[in-house]
């Protein structure tokens, strides 16, 4: 139902007021966008994950390649366990998400020491 002073012409609503009957087209209200819920599937093999203790990152103008590698101690052989190829924009979002999560981790458990930052020497 249209309020007094308003009327519809086709799919548009207008407001009329004043002695001369000025009218203005009212912007239609956009219907609320429905939330889309994505279902992410995870098969058993992928759910197991893979261990990596080294990563190589390379890029071109259009993509980043992240190679996750497992280096076996005392062996000169390393194997790429997983390769992720991603757009620069998604890689930057990933970096931002990783940075946020590292901050949350360190807030809860204390600073993470990277290789070369150990303050204790191991040995005799």
Secondary structure, DSSP 8 states (H G I E B T S, - for coil): ---TTEEEETTEEEEEETTTTEEEEE-----------------HHHHH----SEEEEEE-SS-EEEEEEEE-TT-S-EEEEEEEEE-HHHHHHHHHHHHHHHHHHHHHH-----TT---S----
